[in-house]
Amino acid sequence: MPGIIGKKIGMTSLFTPDGKNVPCTLIEAGPCVVTQVKTIENDGYTAIQLGYGDKKAKNTTKALVGHFAKANTTPKKKVVEFRLDDTVGYSTGSEIKADFFEEGEFIDVVGTSKGKGFQGVVKRYNFAGVGGQTHGQHNRGRHPGSIGACSWPSRVFKGMRMGGRMGGDRVKIQNLKVMRIVADKNLIVVSGSVPGAKNSYVILEK
């Protein structure tokens, strides 16, 4: 099983045995319900579909209500599929909780970064800007500067770093250490930061 679904709660910090204060992220990991088990015979590949977070039936399509009813569970807000080499041991309706992980192991966390709208090159790509305010420069401190030559190539190359929409991307942060697990509340504390805003969904992968 490569991972489970969780929700980012916020950030905190923990002290290590050697006295270091480590910034950490608190994640509510599960309980996730196995809503479908995919096999080669029926689907052409093997995978597990997990659902997380209860959703009102009136806000769910009839097709999905029937889909979740097959797994004997309520409609879920977030559904994610995990590819597996073997699905033996997993059945629809079973739950996977935070104790799926162990303290001290390293995991990857996938989330959607915060959307920041249209941003310039200084914020988006860490450009330094044109320079100071002297020698007649007064209105281009945060401008990108030249974007190409003149007679050749007579165009702007593809991929030129310029202003544009920033954030809202799928981001994976690798090798975050599991600092603590609170199994009775399905909470996991991982070292470092996790992409996304508070209460956003994340995927925790082994």
SEDREN-847487 format. One line per field, with one value per residue (C-alpha): residue number from 1; residue in one letter; x, y, z. Coordinates in steps of 0.001 Angstrom, whole numbers, plus 524288, in hexadecimal, padded with zeros to 5 digits. Example, Ala and Ser with C-alpha at 12.3 -4.5 7.8 and 13.67 -1.06 7.14 Angstrom:
BEGIN
num [1	2]
residu [A	S]
east [8300C	83566]
north [7EE6C	7FBDC]
up [81E78	81BE4]
***
This chain:
BEGIN
num [1	2	3	4	5	6	7	8	9	10	11	12	13	14	15	16	17	18	19	20	21	22	23	24	25	26	27	28	29	30	31	32	33	34	35	36	37	38	39	40	41	42	43	44	45	46	47	48	49	50	51	52	53	54	55	56	57	58	59	60	61	62	63	64	65	66	67	68	69	70	71	72	73	74	75	76	77	78	79	80	81	82	83	84	85	86	87	88	89	90	91	92	93	94	95	96	97	98	99	100	101	102	103	104	105	106	107	108	109	110	111	112	113	114	115	116	117	118	119	120	121	122	123	124	125	126	127	128	129	130	131	132	133	134	135	136	137	138	139	140	141	142	143	144	145	146	147	148	149	150	151	152	153	154	155	156	157	158	159	160	161	162	163	164	165	166	167	168	169	170	171	172	173	174	175	176	177	178	179	180	181	182	183	184	185	186	187	188	189	190	191	192	193	194	195	196	197	198	199	200	201	202	203	204	205	206]
residu [M	P	G	I	I	G	K	K	I	G	M	T	S	L	F	T	P	D	G	K	N	V	P	C	T	L	I	E	A	G	P	C	V	V	T	Q	V	K	T	I	E	N	D	G	Y	T	A	I	Q	L	G	Y	G	D	K	K	A	K	N	T	T	K	A	L	V	G	H	F	A	K	A	N	T	T	P	K	K	K	V	V	E	F	R	L	D	D	T	V	G	Y	S	T	G	S	E	I	K	A	D	F	F	E	E	G	E	F	I	D	V	V	G	T	S	K	G	K	G	F	Q	G	V	V	K	R	Y	N	F	A	G	V	G	G	Q	T	H	G	Q	H	N	R	G	R	H	P	G	S	I	G	A	C	S	W	P	S	R	V	F	K	G	M	R	M	G	G	R	M	G	G	D	R	V	K	I	Q	N	L	K	V	M	R	I	V	A	D	K	N	L	I	V	V	S	G	S	V	P	G	A	K	N	S	Y	V	I	L	E	K]
east [80000	806E1	7FF7E	7F313	7EB4D	7EC46	7E8BC	7F272	7EEEE	7F9D2	807C2	80E5B	81BD1	821CA	82E41	83748	83EB4	84AF8	843DA	8411B	83430	82EF1	823DA	8194B	80C4E	8007C	7F89C	7EBE6	7EE8B	7E23C	7DAA7	7DA41	7D06C	7D377	7C8A0	7CD13	7D6E4	7DB13	7E029	7E62D	7DA55	7D07F	7D853	7E4D2	7ED9D	7EE82	7EBAE	7E4E3	7DB52	7DA87	7D063	7D200	7C8FB	7BA49	7B195	7A2EB	79B73	79339	79FAC	7A43D	7A049	797E9	7A29F	7AC57	7A243	7A097	7AF3D	7B187	7A5D3	7ACB2	7B77F	7AD88	7B22E	7AD2D	7B0D5	7BE9D	7C3F6	7D14A	7D3F9	7E1B5	7E693	7F350	7F9C3	7FDFA	804EA	7FC0D	7EEF1	7EE98	7EA61	7E1FC	7D339	7C8E3	7C411	7D07E	7D716	7E537	7E95D	7F513	7FBBE	7FE71	80B0D	81599	81CD2	82A40	827B4	82886	81CDC	81941	80DF6	80679	7FDD2	7F911	800C9	7FA21	7F571	7FB93	7F52D	7FCAB	80A55	81625	82394	82934	81F8E	81D8D	82BC9	833B7	838C0	84085	83A06	840F5	8483E	8485C	84153	84D0D	85165	843B0	83DA5	83161	82679	82C0A	831A9	82A52	829C0	82FB1	83882	83BD4	83504	83C99	8452A	840F8	8433C	8465F	83ED6	83443	82BB6	82B09	82F83	825A2	826E2	82B38	828FE	81F1F	813BD	807FE	7FF4E	80672	802D5	7F7B5	800DC	80228	80E5B	81540	81E16	826E7	82D52	8259E	82803	81C84	81F33	81351	806B6	7FA74	7F327	7E6A6	7E47E	7EA3D	7F46C	80202	80C97	816B4	822E2	8234C	818DA	80E27	80855	7FAB6	7F258	7EC63	7E1A8	7E66E	7E78F	7F4D5	7F99F	8037B	80BF7	815AD]
north [80000	80C68	81663	81C39	828EC	83369	84163	84BFD	8516F	85B49	85CC1	85AF6	85779	84C5C	84AF9	83FB7	8381F	83FF2	84CD2	8517F	85839	8526E	8591E	84F19	84DC1	8477D	83EC5	8379B	82ACD	822FD	81B51	817F3	80E24	804C6	80833	7FF68	7F4A4	7F459	7E7CE	7E3EE	7DB93	7E69F	7F312	7EF17	7F302	7F1AF	7FD34	80172	80CCC	81403	81DBD	827D2	831B1	83032	8373C	83963	83053	83BA1	841F4	8356E	8303F	82402	81C9F	81F4C	81C76	80F05	80D6A	81015	807B9	7FBE9	7FE13	7FF9B	80D58	81B43	82450	829A4	83711	832AD	82671	82256	81642	80F81	805F7	7F8FC	7ECE9	7E469	7E76A	7DB6F	7DF0D	7EAB3	7EA64	7F4B1	7FB20	7F8D2	80469	8090D	81210	81A14	80E4B	809F9	811CC	8106E	81AB7	81D80	81975	822D8	8259E	82E29	837CC	83C6E	8486A	85424	86074	86D23	874FF	8828D	887ED	88FCB	892F3	899CC	89404	898A4	890B1	885BD	882FA	88A91	8947B	89FA9	8AA18	8B3F1	8BAA7	8C6FE	8D3CE	8DB8B	8DF7E	8E2AC	8D58E	8D821	8CF7E	8C1F3	8BD4C	8B04B	8AEC3	8A300	8AAD0	8A649	89A06	897FA	89D65	8A5DA	8A1AB	893C2	88BD6	89634	88F1B	88B1E	87D4B	873CD	871C8	87FBF	88266	88D59	891A0	8889D	8802B	87ACE	86FEA	86641	85B8E	84D5E	84CC9	84129	8430D	8374B	83112	83722	83013	82B0A	83144	82C97	824E5	826E3	81A8F	81CE5	829EF	825CF	83094	8304E	83A58	83B66	843C2	84F92	85637	85066	856F7	85CA8	864B6	86042	8560B	852A2	84463	83DEA	8307D	8298E	81FC6	815E5]
up [80000	7FB8D	803C8	80981	808DE	8133F	81695	81A37	82798	829B0	82E78	83B8F	8409F	84861	8501D	84C96	8570F	85412	856AD	848CD	84618	83964	831DD	82EDA	827E7	82E30	82507	8278F	82079	81EC7	821CE	81354	80E1A	80309	7F973	7EE4A	7EB9E	7DD5F	7D75B	7CA71	7C726	7C8BB	7C662	7BF82	7CAE5	7D9A6	7E286	7EEED	7EF45	7FC3F	800EF	80BA8	81227	8131B	80964	80966	80075	7FB3A	7F60F	7EF75	7E235	7E200	7DAE9	7E5D4	7F063	7EA75	7E91D	7F799	7FB65	7F579	7FF5B	80A76	80D88	80CD9	8017B	8027A	7FF1B	7FA4C	7F25A	7EE4E	7E750	7EADB	7E185	7E776	7E2AC	7EAF4	7F155	7FA0C	807CE	803E4	802F8	800A0	80D06	814DE	81B80	81B20	82620	82A6F	8309C	822A7	8245B	82EA0	83647	830D8	822C4	81756	80E8C	802EC	803B1	7F7AA	7F814	7F051	7F31B	7F6C6	7EB19	7EA91	7DE48	7D40D	7D90E	7D371	7D115	7DE18	7E61C	7DC44	7D88F	7E2B7	7D8CF	7DEBD	7D671	7CDC6	7D8B4	7E0F1	7DF26	7DA4B	7CC8D	7C854	7CC12	7D3B3	7CE36	7CBDE	7D8B7	7D833	7C966	7C265	7B93B	7AB85	7A699	799F5	78F23	783B2	7759B	779AA	77D63	77B9C	78554	79397	79677	79C1D	7AAAC	7AD82	7BBE9	7BCC1	7C52E	7C5FB	7CE69	7DA43	7E3A0	7E333	7DE7D	7E289	7EB09	7F128	7FCF2	7FED5	80AA1	815C7	8228B	82A6E	8379A	83F18	83D2C	84561	8417F	84950	84247	83513	83597	82FAC	8326D	82789	8273B	81E55	8163A	80DD7	801B0	80290	80B9C	81866	816E3	80935	8051D	80400	8001C	808AD	80162	80658]
***
